[in-house]
């Protein structure tokens, strides 16, 4: 059995120091983007019926592609039709 010192409560800061720290404020923490070329993650919510329709369209294709790729193609086609920039 080891013997340790009795723990001491932490020293209380003077109210003036606490108020000064609060008044000093600061900025909102921001996650620094390390690679701006990296795709941004996005959560997409789709109705089950719409998802089933997409899957049915994928099933009829001769060359199978992932659902994600199909959705990206659809987004690019829509942007081209709307006159938006599609890369």
N, C-alpha and C positions, 0 to 999 in steps of 0.2 A: 504494500500500500504506500503510495507516494503522499508526501505532505506538501501542500501548497498554501500560499498565503490566502487569506480571506479576500474575496473580491471586493473592490471598492466601487461605489457608485460613480458614474462619470461626473466630472466637474461641470457645473452649470455655467453657461455663458451669460454674461451680463445682458440685460434686456436691450441696452443701447447697441451692442454688437449684433444681436439678432435682428433688431429693427433696421440697422444699416444694411445688413445682408439682404433682407427682404426688399428694401427700398432700391437697392442697387439693381435688382431685376436681372434680366439676362435675355438671351434669345431662345427661340424654340429649337430644340434639338432636331437636326436634320440628318438624314442618312445621306452620306456622301456617295454620289454615283461614281464608281470606279471606272466603268467602261460605258460611255454614253452610246456606243454602237450596239450594246447588248439589248436584245428585245425586252420590252417591258412586259411583266406578267399581268394578266387580266383574268378576273373571274367572270365567267359568262353563265347566266342562268337561262335555260331554255325549257319551254313546256315539253312534257313527255311526248305529246303528239307531234310537235315540230321535230324533235329529236328522232322519233320513229320515221318521219317522212325523209329526213336526211339519210338515215340508215338504209331505208328502202332504195333511195336513189343511188347510194353507194353500192348496194348489193347488185343492182342492175348493170353496173359498169363492167366493161370487159377487162380493163386494167384496174386492179384494186388499188385504192389510195386510202390513207388514213382520214378519219373524220376531220381532224384538225386541218389537214391540207385542203380538204374540200371547203371548209368554212373560210379559210384564208383566200382561196380562189374566188369564192362568192363575194367576199368583201372587196377584193380588188376589182372585180367586174362591176360592182355597184359604184365604186368610186370613179371608174372610167366613164360609166354612163352619166353620172352626176357632174362630170367635168372636174372632179377633184384630182389631186396629185396621187398617183398610185406608183409605188416603187417596188 
